[in-house]
Amino acid sequence: MRTEHIVIEDYTPQWKTEFQKIVASLGNEILAKSLSIEHVGSTSVENLAAKPIIDMDIVI
């Protein structure tokens, strides 16, 4: 049986910047059709340690 290790990192403001870069890289068609694009999950909470994975919610 293989055991996976979970990495938890201290909060970094870079996560917000990375989310903004991801949104900027989305195609115009997605941006035009979306009602909102939100940074969600633990990396969106300031000062909260989290797995360094950017989660987003796109409402169409």
N, C-alpha and C positions, 0 to 999 in steps of 0.2 A: 504494500500500500504506500502510495506516495503522499508525503505531507507537503502542502504548500505553505510558504511563509508569507504573511501579510506585512506589508511595509506601511508604517504610519509615520508621517512627517509632521514637524511643527508647522504651524500656519505660515504662509508666505504671501505677501501681496502679489507676487508673480502669478498666482493662480488666476486672479482677476484679469491681469494683462493677457494671459494665455486664452482665457475665455473670449476676450475682446478680439484677439487675433483670429480665433476660430470663426466667430461671427463674421468678421470682415472677409474671410476666405470663402464663405458660402456663396453659391451662385445667385445671380440677380433674380432668377425665377423663384427660388426658395424665399429670398428676402421679400419679394413683392407679394407673395401669397401668404406670408406668415402674419398673424395678428400680434404675436409677441415671441420673443426669444429670451429665455431666462436662464441664468446660471443657478443651478440647483445642486443639492447634495452637500456633503460636508466641506468641500473646498470653497463653497460660497459663503461660509460662516466665518467671519473675521475672528482670529485668535483661537480657532478650533483646530487641533491636530487632526489629520485626515490621511486617507489613502490618496496619493497624488494622481487622482483621476478626475478630469474635468467632466462633470455631468451637466447636460443642458436639456431644457424642455422647449420644444418648438411647437407653438400652437398655430394650426392652420385653419 
